[in-house]
């Protein structure tokens, strides 16, 4: 860095950090990286291109995930939502709807995003019964909770709510063989 009184120009510029010298392997025993160039003696990991093995690769040996038995259980899309098949919903409470929307409003997923109750419409929405709803609203969501002893949330009548799917099937359309 030049002194404060020195003018800044191309001839006085220096790198902020010194350049680290490249590791030169196979250049004699005295260099510290000679003979086997830090790769040990023979074997798969001593060969070129050997460091691109996928995770879980065990050198050709039967991998652990294939050696273990396949256990029975709810690990399928048809059974309980477990693992990657778990479904996620974003909760929206009645008190939030009452606070944000006017009386007689039609509440869709897009309206929830506009008012800031949702970030986007990609995930399913579940309306929860927390709080009281003093306004008459028409709510469209994926699912609705029920409080203990009551079917719909206290302030939302069955006729005034509907559920509609937003996401399509994740499976691409099957092609018929030609």
C-alpha positions as CSV (number, residue, x, y, z in Angstrom):
1,X,0.0,0.0,0.0
2,X,1.5,3.4,-0.9
3,X,2.2,6.0,1.7
4,X,-0.6,8.6,2.3
5,X,1.5,11.3,0.6
6,X,2.4,9.1,-2.4
7,X,0.2,9.3,-5.5
8,X,-1.8,6.1,-6.4
9,X,-1.0,4.8,-9.9
10,X,-0.3,1.5,-11.6
11,X,3.4,1.5,-10.7
12,X,2.8,1.4,-6.9
13,X,0.0,-1.2,-6.8
14,X,0.8,-4.4,-4.9
15,X,-1.5,-7.5,-4.3
16,X,-3.4,-7.4,-0.9
17,X,-2.2,-11.0,-0.2
18,X,0.9,-12.8,-1.4
19,X,0.3,-15.5,-4.0
20,X,0.7,-19.0,-2.7
21,X,3.0,-21.1,-4.8
22,X,1.6,-24.0,-6.7
23,X,2.3,-27.5,-5.2
24,X,4.7,-29.1,-7.7
25,X,4.5,-32.9,-7.1
26,X,6.9,-35.6,-8.5
27,X,9.9,-33.3,-8.6
28,X,12.4,-35.3,-6.5
29,X,12.6,-36.7,-2.9
30,X,13.9,-33.5,-1.4
31,X,10.8,-31.5,-2.4
32,X,8.6,-33.4,0.1
33,X,6.2,-34.5,-2.6
34,X,8.4,-36.7,-4.7
35,X,8.2,-40.4,-5.7
36,X,4.5,-41.1,-5.0
37,X,3.5,-37.4,-5.0
38,X,1.5,-37.7,-1.8
39,X,-0.8,-40.5,-3.0
40,X,0.7,-43.4,-1.2
41,X,1.6,-46.7,-2.9
42,X,-0.7,-48.2,-5.6
43,X,-4.4,-48.8,-5.1
44,X,-7.4,-47.1,-6.5
45,X,-6.8,-43.8,-4.8
46,X,-3.3,-43.6,-6.3
47,X,-4.7,-43.6,-9.9
48,X,-5.7,-40.6,-11.9
49,X,-9.4,-39.7,-11.9
50,X,-9.9,-41.7,-8.7
51,X,-11.2,-38.8,-6.7
52,X,-14.5,-38.6,-8.5
53,X,-16.2,-41.5,-6.8
54,X,-19.8,-40.9,-5.9
55,X,-20.8,-40.7,-2.2
56,X,-21.5,-44.2,-0.8
57,X,-19.2,-45.9,-3.3
58,X,-17.2,-48.7,-1.5
59,X,-14.7,-49.6,-4.1
60,X,-16.8,-52.2,-5.9
61,X,-17.8,-54.0,-2.7
62,X,-21.6,-54.4,-2.2
63,X,-22.6,-51.0,-0.7
64,X,-24.2,-50.9,2.8
65,X,-27.5,-49.6,1.5
66,X,-27.8,-52.7,-0.7
67,X,-26.5,-55.1,1.9
68,X,-29.2,-54.1,4.5
69,X,-32.5,-55.8,4.3
70,X,-35.6,-54.0,3.1
71,X,-37.8,-53.7,6.1
72,X,-41.6,-53.6,6.0
73,X,-43.2,-50.4,7.0
74,X,-45.0,-47.2,5.9
75,X,-42.3,-46.1,3.5
76,X,-44.5,-45.5,0.4
77,X,-46.6,-42.7,-1.0
78,X,-49.7,-44.8,-0.3
79,X,-49.0,-45.3,3.4
80,X,-48.5,-42.6,6.1
81,X,-46.5,-39.6,5.0
82,X,-42.9,-40.6,6.1
83,X,-39.6,-39.3,4.9
84,X,-39.6,-37.8,1.4
85,X,-43.3,-38.4,1.1
86,X,-44.2,-36.2,4.1
87,X,-46.6,-33.4,3.3
88,X,-46.0,-29.9,4.5
89,X,-48.6,-27.2,5.1
90,X,-48.4,-23.6,6.0
91,X,-50.6,-22.7,9.0
92,X,-52.8,-19.6,8.8
93,X,-54.9,-18.8,11.9
94,X,-58.4,-17.4,12.1
95,X,-57.2,-14.4,14.1
96,X,-54.8,-13.5,11.3
97,X,-57.7,-13.6,8.7
98,X,-59.8,-11.5,11.0
99,X,-57.1,-9.0,11.5
100,X,-56.1,-8.6,7.8
101,X,-59.3,-9.0,5.7
102,X,-62.5,-7.0,5.6
103,X,-66.0,-8.3,6.2
104,X,-67.4,-10.3,3.2
105,X,-64.0,-10.8,1.6
106,X,-63.2,-13.7,-0.8
107,X,-60.0,-15.2,0.5
108,X,-57.9,-17.1,-2.1
109,X,-54.3,-18.2,-1.9
110,X,-53.2,-15.2,-4.0
111,X,-55.0,-12.8,-1.6
112,X,-53.1,-14.4,1.3
113,X,-49.8,-13.7,-0.5
114,X,-50.9,-10.1,-1.2
115,X,-51.6,-9.5,2.4
116,X,-48.3,-11.0,3.5
117,X,-49.7,-14.1,5.3
118,X,-47.9,-16.4,2.8
119,X,-44.7,-16.1,0.9
120,X,-45.9,-17.9,-2.2
121,X,-48.6,-20.4,-3.3
122,X,-46.3,-23.4,-3.8
123,X,-47.0,-25.1,-0.5
124,X,-50.4,-26.2,0.8
125,X,-52.3,-24.0,3.2
126,X,-54.1,-25.2,6.3
127,X,-56.6,-22.8,8.1
128,X,-56.3,-23.3,11.9
129,X,-58.9,-22.4,14.4
130,X,-56.7,-20.2,16.7
131,X,-58.5,-17.0,17.6
132,X,-62.0,-15.8,16.9
133,X,-63.4,-14.7,13.5
134,X,-66.0,-11.9,13.9
135,X,-66.4,-11.3,10.1
136,X,-68.1,-13.3,7.4
137,X,-65.4,-14.6,5.0
138,X,-65.3,-17.1,2.2
139,X,-62.0,-19.0,2.5
140,X,-60.4,-21.2,-0.1
141,X,-57.6,-23.4,1.2
142,X,-56.2,-26.9,1.0
143,X,-57.4,-28.0,4.4
144,X,-59.1,-26.8,7.6
145,X,-58.4,-27.9,11.1
146,X,-61.1,-28.9,13.5
147,X,-61.1,-28.0,17.2
148,X,-61.8,-30.7,19.8
149,X,-65.5,-31.4,19.9
150,X,-66.2,-29.2,16.8
151,X,-66.0,-30.1,13.1
152,X,-65.2,-26.8,11.4
153,X,-63.4,-23.9,13.2
154,X,-66.0,-22.1,15.4
155,X,-66.4,-19.0,13.2
156,X,-66.2,-20.6,9.7
157,X,-69.4,-22.3,8.6
158,X,-69.1,-25.4,6.4
159,X,-71.0,-23.7,3.6
160,X,-68.6,-20.7,3.6
161,X,-65.4,-22.7,3.1
162,X,-64.0,-24.7,0.3
163,X,-60.8,-26.5,-0.4
164,X,-59.2,-26.6,-3.8
165,X,-55.9,-28.2,-5.0
166,X,-53.2,-26.0,-6.2
167,X,-50.3,-28.3,-7.0
168,X,-50.4,-30.8,-9.8
169,X,-49.1,-34.3,-9.7
170,X,-45.3,-34.5,-9.4
171,X,-45.2,-37.5,-11.7
172,X,-44.6,-36.5,-15.4
173,X,-47.2,-37.8,-17.9
174,X,-46.4,-41.3,-19.0
175,X,-45.5,-41.8,-22.6
176,X,-46.8,-44.7,-24.6
177,X,-44.1,-46.8,-26.3
178,X,-43.8,-46.3,-30.1
